[in-house]
Amino acid sequence: MGKVEREHGLALSSYKQPCLRRRLAVRMRARGVHGYAAYALLLDRMPDEYDLLLDALTINVTRFFRNPEAFALLRERVVPRLWAGAGPVTVWSAGCASGEEPYSIALLFAERARIGALNARLRIDATDLDPGVLEALRRAEYPAAAVEHVPPALLERFFTPGPPYRLDPVLARTVHPLVHDLTREPPPQPPYRLIVCRNVVIYFDRPTQERLFSRFADALAPGGLLMLGKVETLFGPARARFELEEPRERLFRLR
């Protein structure tokens, strides 16, 4: 699939190969083609197939406050610490899909501060490889299933009645969507006080994961925090640069 990498810029060689083959097989079956060469020719004939392949490779399953234990930790220990500090509060939600994660983080800050103060201090960079899901983030409109775990007080305060439920546009402005390839591009606007990258790096091979962990460490401010997914482990040279703060929720602090 070198052709896809060269012509479309998708770094397929960074994915774990079994995962890549499974997802390619889904698209090849859907199009009724056999073999990677035939699929590459199909991509030439049907450019819209590239968008469907991108959807298959980027897992966009998400909702507000997904994995409640992780957000309980953010609410109780991380957000108060960051907001109590001086200066800007900068957050990077990497692999954000359609925006439920970065908007959930924004809601946690909104519990503690006036909207005007949030817009003055809080910036959340929300990045994803897929421009299509970022368009959904920009609309900030969500079906009932996406908001079912939003605390009722926050749902009433910061969303219009739905469905669809539309997030308060003033709060939404704290989140900045950016098309970004984790495997190829540097962090958008470091340094960050918090990086949240959950259930993303697990799909990449070990060398790519090690590069990403080092990149996250470089992008954090001193004492900054990194949250990974529950099934993800921090390893490689970057591991020595972090203290483990919360093992269950994979929260690390830069030394």
Summary of the structure (lengths in Angstrom):
residues: 255
radius of gyration: 18.9
end to end distance: 39.7
largest distance: 58.0
contacts: 785
relative contact order: 0.13
helix: 49%
strand: 20%
